[in-house]
Amino acid sequence: MKQKRSRGSPLVEEGLLLGLSIITLTVVLSIIIGLLSGVQKTFDLSIFNGDTFLSQLQQSIDKILQYFRIG
């Protein structure tokens, strides 16, 4: 008769669970990094990016003042 080996089974199960958890963690982190980089690109392409927005605002105010002959 064959004897059942129960010694390797828990080790194999733990190894599979550890590998699955590492893969899951990698997928979740890559999704989070992708979302954050998309948000960063959106803010970088925004019209409110500092100097450009302020210079456009100043030009618009100057045009309005010139139209009314105030400036």
PyMOL Python script that loads the backbone (N, CA, C, O; Angstrom):
from pymol import cmd

cmd.read_pdbstr("""\
ATOM      1  N   MET A   1       0.828  -1.183   0.000  1.00  0.00           N
ATOM      2  CA  MET A   1       0.000   0.000   0.000  1.00  0.00           C
ATOM      3  C   MET A   1       0.874   1.249   0.000  1.00  0.00           C
ATOM      4  O   MET A   1       1.976   1.277   0.547  1.00  0.00           O
ATOM      5  N   LYS A   2       0.326   2.279  -0.641  1.00  0.00           N
ATOM      6  CA  LYS A   2       1.040   3.547  -0.675  1.00  0.00           C
ATOM      7  C   LYS A   2       0.676   4.398   0.527  1.00  0.00           C
ATOM      8  O   LYS A   2      -0.477   4.449   0.957  1.00  0.00           O
ATOM      9  N   GLN A   3       1.675   5.051   1.046  1.00  0.00           N
ATOM     10  CA  GLN A   3       1.408   5.976   2.132  1.00  0.00           C
ATOM     11  C   GLN A   3       1.207   7.371   1.548  1.00  0.00           C
ATOM     12  O   GLN A   3       1.916   7.776   0.627  1.00  0.00           O
ATOM     13  N   LYS A   4       0.262   8.079   2.078  1.00  0.00           N
ATOM     14  CA  LYS A   4      -0.046   9.438   1.603  1.00  0.00           C
ATOM     15  C   LYS A   4       0.936  10.419   2.223  1.00  0.00           C
ATOM     16  O   LYS A   4       1.130  10.446   3.439  1.00  0.00           O
ATOM     17  N   ARG A   5       1.555  11.230   1.357  1.00  0.00           N
ATOM     18  CA  ARG A   5       2.471  12.259   1.850  1.00  0.00           C
ATOM     19  C   ARG A   5       1.700  13.561   2.006  1.00  0.00           C
ATOM     20  O   ARG A   5       1.202  14.131   1.035  1.00  0.00           O
ATOM     21  N   SER A   6       1.617  13.998   3.204  1.00  0.00           N
ATOM     22  CA  SER A   6       0.906  15.256   3.466  1.00  0.00           C
ATOM     23  C   SER A   6       1.890  16.379   3.782  1.00  0.00           C
ATOM     24  O   SER A   6       1.482  17.503   4.076  1.00  0.00           O
ATOM     25  N   ARG A   7       3.154  16.080   3.721  1.00  0.00           N
ATOM     26  CA  ARG A   7       4.150  17.059   4.093  1.00  0.00           C
ATOM     27  C   ARG A   7       4.365  18.106   3.010  1.00  0.00           C
ATOM     28  O   ARG A   7       4.528  19.282   3.332  1.00  0.00           O
ATOM     29  N   GLY A   8       4.369  17.728   1.760  1.00  0.00           N
ATOM     30  CA  GLY A   8       4.633  18.657   0.675  1.00  0.00           C
ATOM     31  C   GLY A   8       3.441  19.521   0.325  1.00  0.00           C
ATOM     32  O   GLY A   8       3.609  20.619  -0.207  1.00  0.00           O
ATOM     33  N   SER A   9       2.253  19.054   0.609  1.00  0.00           N
ATOM     34  CA  SER A   9       1.052  19.773   0.216  1.00  0.00           C
ATOM     35  C   SER A   9       0.935  21.160   0.830  1.00  0.00           C
ATOM     36  O   SER A   9       0.638  22.099   0.092  1.00  0.00           O
ATOM     37  N   PRO A  10       1.147  21.356   2.122  1.00  0.00           N
ATOM     38  CA  PRO A  10       1.072  22.716   2.674  1.00  0.00           C
ATOM     39  C   PRO A  10       2.151  23.644   2.112  1.00  0.00           C
ATOM     40  O   PRO A  10       1.909  24.835   1.918  1.00  0.00           O
ATOM     41  N   LEU A  11       3.331  23.102   1.853  1.00  0.00           N
ATOM     42  CA  LEU A  11       4.394  23.920   1.301  1.00  0.00           C
ATOM     43  C   LEU A  11       4.053  24.383  -0.113  1.00  0.00           C
ATOM     44  O   LEU A  11       4.294  25.536  -0.469  1.00  0.00           O
ATOM     45  N   VAL A  12       3.499  23.495  -0.903  1.00  0.00           N
ATOM     46  CA  VAL A  12       3.098  23.845  -2.263  1.00  0.00           C
ATOM     47  C   VAL A  12       1.985  24.884  -2.218  1.00  0.00           C
ATOM     48  O   VAL A  12       1.998  25.845  -2.988  1.00  0.00           O
ATOM     49  N   GLU A  13       1.029  24.695  -1.324  1.00  0.00           N
ATOM     50  CA  GLU A  13      -0.083  25.645  -1.191  1.00  0.00           C
ATOM     51  C   GLU A  13       0.416  27.024  -0.775  1.00  0.00           C
ATOM     52  O   GLU A  13      -0.020  28.034  -1.327  1.00  0.00           O
ATOM     53  N   GLU A  14       1.320  27.072   0.186  1.00  0.00           N
ATOM     54  CA  GLU A  14       1.873  28.348   0.633  1.00  0.00           C
ATOM     55  C   GLU A  14       2.658  29.024  -0.488  1.00  0.00           C
ATOM     56  O   GLU A  14       2.577  30.241  -0.650  1.00  0.00           O
ATOM     57  N   GLY A  15       3.407  28.258  -1.252  1.00  0.00           N
ATOM     58  CA  GLY A  15       4.163  28.805  -2.368  1.00  0.00           C
ATOM     59  C   GLY A  15       3.251  29.389  -3.438  1.00  0.00           C
ATOM     60  O   GLY A  15       3.513  30.470  -3.968  1.00  0.00           O
ATOM     61  N   LEU A  16       2.179  28.668  -3.752  1.00  0.00           N
ATOM     62  CA  LEU A  16       1.223  29.169  -4.740  1.00  0.00           C
ATOM     63  C   LEU A  16       0.517  30.428  -4.250  1.00  0.00           C
ATOM     64  O   LEU A  16       0.321  31.370  -5.018  1.00  0.00           O
ATOM     65  N   LEU A  17       0.141  30.446  -2.990  1.00  0.00           N
ATOM     66  CA  LEU A  17      -0.511  31.635  -2.444  1.00  0.00           C
ATOM     67  C   LEU A  17       0.430  32.830  -2.419  1.00  0.00           C
ATOM     68  O   LEU A  17       0.013  33.953  -2.700  1.00  0.00           O
ATOM     69  N   LEU A  18       1.691  32.599  -2.086  1.00  0.00           N
ATOM     70  CA  LEU A  18       2.670  33.680  -2.078  1.00  0.00           C
ATOM     71  C   LEU A  18       2.891  34.228  -3.490  1.00  0.00           C
ATOM     72  O   LEU A  18       2.954  35.442  -3.681  1.00  0.00           O
ATOM     73  N   GLY A  19       3.006  33.346  -4.467  1.00  0.00           N
ATOM     74  CA  GLY A  19       3.160  33.782  -5.855  1.00  0.00           C
ATOM     75  C   GLY A  19       1.946  34.548  -6.351  1.00  0.00           C
ATOM     76  O   GLY A  19       2.087  35.554  -7.046  1.00  0.00           O
ATOM     77  N   LEU A  20       0.767  34.085  -6.002  1.00  0.00           N
ATOM     78  CA  LEU A  20      -0.471  34.758  -6.397  1.00  0.00           C
ATOM     79  C   LEU A  20      -0.582  36.131  -5.751  1.00  0.00           C
ATOM     80  O   LEU A  20      -1.035  37.083  -6.386  1.00  0.00           O
ATOM     81  N   SER A  21      -0.172  36.238  -4.495  1.00  0.00           N
ATOM     82  CA  SER A  21      -0.237  37.543  -3.828  1.00  0.00           C
ATOM     83  C   SER A  21       0.764  38.524  -4.431  1.00  0.00           C
ATOM     84  O   SER A  21       0.465  39.714  -4.533  1.00  0.00           O
ATOM     85  N   ILE A  22       1.936  38.057  -4.830  1.00  0.00           N
ATOM     86  CA  ILE A  22       2.918  38.935  -5.467  1.00  0.00           C
ATOM     87  C   ILE A  22       2.406  39.419  -6.819  1.00  0.00           C
ATOM     88  O   ILE A  22       2.555  40.594  -7.153  1.00  0.00           O
ATOM     89  N   ILE A  23       1.813  38.536  -7.591  1.00  0.00           N
ATOM     90  CA  ILE A  23       1.252  38.923  -8.894  1.00  0.00           C
ATOM     91  C   ILE A  23       0.115  39.917  -8.710  1.00  0.00           C
ATOM     92  O   ILE A  23       0.030  40.899  -9.447  1.00  0.00           O
ATOM     93  N   THR A  24      -0.751  39.678  -7.745  1.00  0.00           N
ATOM     94  CA  THR A  24      -1.872  40.589  -7.489  1.00  0.00           C
ATOM     95  C   THR A  24      -1.373  41.960  -7.048  1.00  0.00           C
ATOM     96  O   THR A  24      -1.888  42.982  -7.501  1.00  0.00           O
ATOM     97  N   LEU A  25      -0.391  41.989  -6.181  1.00  0.00           N
ATOM     98  CA  LEU A  25       0.178  43.254  -5.726  1.00  0.00           C
ATOM     99  C   LEU A  25       0.806  44.024  -6.885  1.00  0.00           C
ATOM    100  O   LEU A  25       0.664  45.244  -6.970  1.00  0.00           O
ATOM    101  N   THR A  26       1.497  43.320  -7.774  1.00  0.00           N
ATOM    102  CA  THR A  26       2.113  43.963  -8.930  1.00  0.00           C
ATOM    103  C   THR A  26       1.055  44.565  -9.851  1.00  0.00           C
ATOM    104  O   THR A  26       1.232  45.678 -10.346  1.00  0.00           O
ATOM    105  N   VAL A  27      -0.032  43.852 -10.084  1.00  0.00           N
ATOM    106  CA  VAL A  27      -1.106  44.348 -10.949  1.00  0.00           C
ATOM    107  C   VAL A  27      -1.765  45.577 -10.328  1.00  0.00           C
ATOM    108  O   VAL A  27      -2.008  46.567 -11.018  1.00  0.00           O
ATOM    109  N   VAL A  28      -2.051  45.519  -9.045  1.00  0.00           N
ATOM    110  CA  VAL A  28      -2.699  46.658  -8.378  1.00  0.00           C
ATOM    111  C   VAL A  28      -1.787  47.888  -8.393  1.00  0.00           C
ATOM    112  O   VAL A  28      -2.259  48.995  -8.649  1.00  0.00           O
ATOM    113  N   LEU A  29      -0.510  47.714  -8.126  1.00  0.00           N
ATOM    114  CA  LEU A  29       0.420  48.838  -8.147  1.00  0.00           C
ATOM    115  C   LEU A  29       0.553  49.424  -9.544  1.00  0.00           C
ATOM    116  O   LEU A  29       0.655  50.642  -9.691  1.00  0.00           O
ATOM    117  N   SER A  30       0.555  48.582 -10.572  1.00  0.00           N
ATOM    118  CA  SER A  30       0.659  49.107 -11.934  1.00  0.00           C
ATOM    119  C   SER A  30      -0.595  49.887 -12.320  1.00  0.00           C
ATOM    120  O   SER A  30      -0.500  50.882 -13.039  1.00  0.00           O
ATOM    121  N   ILE A  31      -1.757  49.459 -11.861  1.00  0.00           N
ATOM    122  CA  ILE A  31      -2.995  50.194 -12.129  1.00  0.00           C
ATOM    123  C   ILE A  31      -2.954  51.553 -11.426  1.00  0.00           C
ATOM    124  O   ILE A  31      -3.316  52.568 -12.022  1.00  0.00           O
ATOM    125  N   ILE A  32      -2.519  51.578 -10.175  1.00  0.00           N
ATOM    126  CA  ILE A  32      -2.445  52.836  -9.427  1.00  0.00           C
ATOM    127  C   ILE A  32      -1.449  53.790 -10.077  1.00  0.00           C
ATOM    128  O   ILE A  32      -1.730  54.982 -10.202  1.00  0.00           O
ATOM    129  N   ILE A  33      -0.296  53.286 -10.488  1.00  0.00           N
ATOM    130  CA  ILE A  33       0.707  54.138 -11.132  1.00  0.00           C
ATOM    131  C   ILE A  33       0.182  54.667 -12.462  1.00  0.00           C
ATOM    132  O   ILE A  33       0.440  55.819 -12.812  1.00  0.00           O
ATOM    133  N   GLY A  34      -0.548  53.845 -13.205  1.00  0.00           N
ATOM    134  CA  GLY A  34      -1.138  54.298 -14.460  1.00  0.00           C
ATOM    135  C   GLY A  34      -2.151  55.395 -14.249  1.00  0.00           C
ATOM    136  O   GLY A  34      -2.185  56.363 -15.009  1.00  0.00           O
ATOM    137  N   LEU A  35      -2.978  55.262 -13.231  1.00  0.00           N
ATOM    138  CA  LEU A  35      -3.965  56.300 -12.939  1.00  0.00           C
ATOM    139  C   LEU A  35      -3.298  57.600 -12.505  1.00  0.00           C
ATOM    140  O   LEU A  35      -3.698  58.682 -12.935  1.00  0.00           O
ATOM    141  N   LEU A  36      -2.295  57.493 -11.665  1.00  0.00           N
ATOM    142  CA  LEU A  36      -1.610  58.699 -11.189  1.00  0.00           C
ATOM    143  C   LEU A  36      -0.857  59.401 -12.320  1.00  0.00           C
ATOM    144  O   LEU A  36      -0.819  60.630 -12.363  1.00  0.00           O
ATOM    145  N   SER A  37      -0.265  58.644 -13.224  1.00  0.00           N
ATOM    146  CA  SER A  37       0.429  59.287 -14.348  1.00  0.00           C
ATOM    147  C   SER A  37      -0.562  59.945 -15.291  1.00  0.00           C
ATOM    148  O   SER A  37      -0.251  60.973 -15.893  1.00  0.00           O
ATOM    149  N   GLY A  38      -1.757  59.368 -15.431  1.00  0.00           N
ATOM    150  CA  GLY A  38      -2.793  60.002 -16.243  1.00  0.00           C
ATOM    151  C   GLY A  38      -3.266  61.300 -15.635  1.00  0.00           C
ATOM    152  O   GLY A  38      -3.502  62.275 -16.349  1.00  0.00           O
ATOM    153  N   VAL A  39      -3.406  61.324 -14.324  1.00  0.00           N
ATOM    154  CA  VAL A  39      -3.814  62.549 -13.636  1.00  0.00           C
ATOM    155  C   VAL A  39      -2.726  63.612 -13.774  1.00  0.00           C
ATOM    156  O   VAL A  39      -3.026  64.788 -13.978  1.00  0.00           O
ATOM    157  N   GLN A  40      -1.468  63.199 -13.662  1.00  0.00           N
ATOM    158  CA  GLN A  40      -0.361  64.151 -13.794  1.00  0.00           C
ATOM    159  C   GLN A  40      -0.319  64.731 -15.203  1.00  0.00           C
ATOM    160  O   GLN A  40      -0.088  65.930 -15.359  1.00  0.00           O
ATOM    161  N   LYS A  41      -0.535  63.918 -16.227  1.00  0.00           N
ATOM    162  CA  LYS A  41      -0.555  64.414 -17.605  1.00  0.00           C
ATOM    163  C   LYS A  41      -1.694  65.397 -17.809  1.00  0.00           C
ATOM    164  O   LYS A  41      -1.546  66.384 -18.531  1.00  0.00           O
ATOM    165  N   THR A  42      -2.831  65.134 -17.176  1.00  0.00           N
ATOM    166  CA  THR A  42      -3.965  66.042 -17.295  1.00  0.00           C
ATOM    167  C   THR A  42      -3.638  67.397 -16.700  1.00  0.00           C
ATOM    168  O   THR A  42      -3.967  68.425 -17.292  1.00  0.00           O
ATOM    169  N   PHE A  43      -3.000  67.420 -15.550  1.00  0.00           N
ATOM    170  CA  PHE A  43      -2.633  68.691 -14.934  1.00  0.00           C
ATOM    171  C   PHE A  43      -1.516  69.387 -15.694  1.00  0.00           C
ATOM    172  O   PHE A  43      -1.470  70.616 -15.730  1.00  0.00           O
ATOM    173  N   ASP A  44      -0.610  68.620 -16.306  1.00  0.00           N
ATOM    174  CA  ASP A  44       0.461  69.227 -17.094  1.00  0.00           C
ATOM    175  C   ASP A  44      -0.090  69.884 -18.355  1.00  0.00           C
ATOM    176  O   ASP A  44       0.439  70.901 -18.803  1.00  0.00           O
ATOM    177  N   LEU A  45      -1.140  69.317 -18.928  1.00  0.00           N
ATOM    178  CA  LEU A  45      -1.723  69.867 -20.151  1.00  0.00           C
ATOM    179  C   LEU A  45      -2.772  70.928 -19.864  1.00  0.00           C
ATOM    180  O   LEU A  45      -3.321  71.527 -20.789  1.00  0.00           O
ATOM    181  N   SER A  46      -3.047  71.160 -18.615  1.00  0.00           N
ATOM    182  CA  SER A  46      -4.070  72.124 -18.232  1.00  0.00           C
ATOM    183  C   SER A  46      -3.648  73.537 -18.592  1.00  0.00           C
ATOM    184  O   SER A  46      -2.455  73.830 -18.674  1.00  0.00           O
ATOM    185  N   ILE A  47      -4.633  74.425 -18.809  1.00  0.00           N
ATOM    186  CA  ILE A  47      -4.310  75.816 -19.131  1.00  0.00           C
ATOM    187  C   ILE A  47      -3.856  76.577 -17.900  1.00  0.00           C
ATOM    188  O   ILE A  47      -3.343  77.691 -18.010  1.00  0.00           O
ATOM    189  N   PHE A  48      -4.038  75.990 -16.740  1.00  0.00           N
ATOM    190  CA  PHE A  48      -3.658  76.659 -15.494  1.00  0.00           C
ATOM    191  C   PHE A  48      -2.236  76.274 -15.081  1.00  0.00           C
ATOM    192  O   PHE A  48      -1.981  76.049 -13.897  1.00  0.00           O
ATOM    193  N   ASN A  49      -1.314  76.194 -16.030  1.00  0.00           N
ATOM    194  CA  ASN A  49       0.037  75.758 -15.684  1.00  0.00           C
ATOM    195  C   ASN A  49       0.972  76.934 -15.479  1.00  0.00           C
ATOM    196  O   ASN A  49       1.997  77.048 -16.153  1.00  0.00           O
ATOM    197  N   GLY A  50       0.624  77.794 -14.564  1.00  0.00           N
ATOM    198  CA  GLY A  50       1.534  78.821 -14.088  1.00  0.00           C
ATOM    199  C   GLY A  50       1.723  80.005 -15.004  1.00  0.00           C
ATOM    200  O   GLY A  50       0.790  80.774 -15.235  1.00  0.00           O
ATOM    201  N   ASP A  51       2.928  80.156 -15.528  1.00  0.00           N
ATOM    202  CA  ASP A  51       3.330  81.343 -16.272  1.00  0.00           C
ATOM    203  C   ASP A  51       2.507  81.548 -17.538  1.00  0.00           C
ATOM    204  O   ASP A  51       2.158  82.682 -17.867  1.00  0.00           O
ATOM    205  N   THR A  52       2.198  80.496 -18.237  1.00  0.00           N
ATOM    206  CA  THR A  52       1.426  80.626 -19.472  1.00  0.00           C
ATOM    207  C   THR A  52       0.043  81.181 -19.182  1.00  0.00           C
ATOM    208  O   THR A  52      -0.436  82.070 -19.886  1.00  0.00           O
ATOM    209  N   PHE A  53      -0.583  80.670 -18.168  1.00  0.00           N
ATOM    210  CA  PHE A  53      -1.921  81.152 -17.805  1.00  0.00           C
ATOM    211  C   PHE A  53      -1.872  82.614 -17.377  1.00  0.00           C
ATOM    212  O   PHE A  53      -2.727  83.407 -17.772  1.00  0.00           O
ATOM    213  N   LEU A  54      -0.886  82.970 -16.579  1.00  0.00           N
ATOM    214  CA  LEU A  54      -0.795  84.346 -16.095  1.00  0.00           C
ATOM    215  C   LEU A  54      -0.507  85.326 -17.232  1.00  0.00           C
ATOM    216  O   LEU A  54      -1.052  86.429 -17.255  1.00  0.00           O
ATOM    217  N   SER A  55       0.345  84.928 -18.170  1.00  0.00           N
ATOM    218  CA  SER A  55       0.639  85.825 -19.297  1.00  0.00           C
ATOM    219  C   SER A  55      -0.576  85.974 -20.203  1.00  0.00           C
ATOM    220  O   SER A  55      -0.831  87.067 -20.711  1.00  0.00           O
ATOM    221  N   GLN A  56      -1.329  84.903 -20.415  1.00  0.00           N
ATOM    222  CA  GLN A  56      -2.551  84.997 -21.214  1.00  0.00           C
ATOM    223  C   GLN A  56      -3.586  85.867 -20.513  1.00  0.00           C
ATOM    224  O   GLN A  56      -4.294  86.636 -21.163  1.00  0.00           O
ATOM    225  N   LEU A  57      -3.676  85.752 -19.214  1.00  0.00           N
ATOM    226  CA  LEU A  57      -4.605  86.574 -18.449  1.00  0.00           C
ATOM    227  C   LEU A  57      -4.213  88.048 -18.535  1.00  0.00           C
ATOM    228  O   LEU A  57      -5.078  88.909 -18.697  1.00  0.00           O
ATOM    229  N   GLN A  58      -2.936  88.341 -18.428  1.00  0.00           N
ATOM    230  CA  GLN A  58      -2.452  89.720 -18.525  1.00  0.00           C
ATOM    231  C   GLN A  58      -2.733  90.292 -19.914  1.00  0.00           C
ATOM    232  O   GLN A  58      -3.145  91.446 -20.028  1.00  0.00           O
ATOM    233  N   GLN A  59      -2.518  89.513 -20.963  1.00  0.00           N
ATOM    234  CA  GLN A  59      -2.793  89.970 -22.326  1.00  0.00           C
ATOM    235  C   GLN A  59      -4.281  90.237 -22.522  1.00  0.00           C
ATOM    236  O   GLN A  59      -4.655  91.217 -23.167  1.00  0.00           O
ATOM    237  N   SER A  60      -5.122  89.384 -21.979  1.00  0.00           N
ATOM    238  CA  SER A  60      -6.573  89.579 -22.099  1.00  0.00           C
ATOM    239  C   SER A  60      -7.012  90.846 -21.378  1.00  0.00           C
ATOM    240  O   SER A  60      -7.834  91.600 -21.899  1.00  0.00           O
ATOM    241  N   ILE A  61      -6.482  91.084 -20.201  1.00  0.00           N
ATOM    242  CA  ILE A  61      -6.835  92.298 -19.451  1.00  0.00           C
ATOM    243  C   ILE A  61      -6.362  93.533 -20.206  1.00  0.00           C
ATOM    244  O   ILE A  61      -7.077  94.534 -20.264  1.00  0.00           O
ATOM    245  N   ASP A  62      -5.147  93.472 -20.794  1.00  0.00           N
ATOM    246  CA  ASP A  62      -4.644  94.610 -21.578  1.00  0.00           C
ATOM    247  C   ASP A  62      -5.529  94.892 -22.790  1.00  0.00           C
ATOM    248  O   ASP A  62      -5.782  96.052 -23.114  1.00  0.00           O
ATOM    249  N   LYS A  63      -5.998  93.846 -23.459  1.00  0.00           N
ATOM    250  CA  LYS A  63      -6.884  94.038 -24.613  1.00  0.00           C
ATOM    251  C   LYS A  63      -8.206  94.672 -24.201  1.00  0.00           C
ATOM    252  O   LYS A  63      -8.733  95.543 -24.893  1.00  0.00           O
ATOM    253  N   ILE A  64      -8.733  94.225 -23.070  1.00  0.00           N
ATOM    254  CA  ILE A  64     -10.003  94.793 -22.580  1.00  0.00           C
ATOM    255  C   ILE A  64      -9.808  96.261 -22.227  1.00  0.00           C
ATOM    256  O   ILE A  64     -10.649  97.093 -22.567  1.00  0.00           O
ATOM    257  N   LEU A  65      -8.721  96.587 -21.556  1.00  0.00           N
ATOM    258  CA  LEU A  65      -8.460  97.978 -21.178  1.00  0.00           C
ATOM    259  C   LEU A  65      -8.217  98.863 -22.411  1.00  0.00           C
ATOM    260  O   LEU A  65      -8.639 100.020 -22.436  1.00  0.00           O
ATOM    261  N   GLN A  66      -7.547  98.328 -23.418  1.00  0.00           N
ATOM    262  CA  GLN A  66      -7.324  99.078 -24.655  1.00  0.00           C
ATOM    263  C   GLN A  66      -8.645  99.309 -25.397  1.00  0.00           C
ATOM    264  O   GLN A  66      -8.841 100.360 -26.007  1.00  0.00           O
ATOM    265  N   TYR A  67      -9.537  98.336 -25.341  1.00  0.00           N
ATOM    266  CA  TYR A  67     -10.829  98.482 -25.998  1.00  0.00           C
ATOM    267  C   TYR A  67     -11.612  99.636 -25.389  1.00  0.00           C
ATOM    268  O   TYR A  67     -12.238 100.420 -26.103  1.00  0.00           O
ATOM    269  N   PHE A  68     -11.571  99.732 -24.076  1.00  0.00           N
ATOM    270  CA  PHE A  68     -12.291 100.821 -23.401  1.00  0.00           C
ATOM    271  C   PHE A  68     -11.422 102.074 -23.265  1.00  0.00           C
ATOM    272  O   PHE A  68     -11.856 103.062 -22.671  1.00  0.00           O
ATOM    273  N   ARG A  69     -10.200 102.045 -23.808  1.00  0.00           N
ATOM    274  CA  ARG A  69      -9.244 103.159 -23.799  1.00  0.00           C
ATOM    275  C   ARG A  69      -8.900 103.629 -22.387  1.00  0.00           C
ATOM    276  O   ARG A  69      -8.757 104.822 -22.120  1.00  0.00           O
ATOM    277  N   ILE A  70      -8.777 102.663 -21.511  1.00  0.00           N
ATOM    278  CA  ILE A  70      -8.402 102.974 -20.141  1.00  0.00           C
ATOM    279  C   ILE A  70      -6.898 102.799 -19.981  1.00  0.00           C
ATOM    280  O   ILE A  70      -6.247 103.573 -19.279  1.00  0.00           O
ATOM    281  N   GLY A  71      -6.361 101.797 -20.623  1.00  0.00           N
ATOM    282  CA  GLY A  71      -4.961 101.481 -20.427  1.00  0.00           C
ATOM    283  C   GLY A  71      -4.074 101.889 -21.567  1.00  0.00           C
ATOM    284  O   GLY A  71      -2.863 101.672 -21.515  1.00  0.00           O
TER     285      GLY A  71
END
""", "prot")
cmd.dss("prot")
cmd.show_as("cartoon", "prot")
cmd.util.cbc("prot")
cmd.orient("prot")
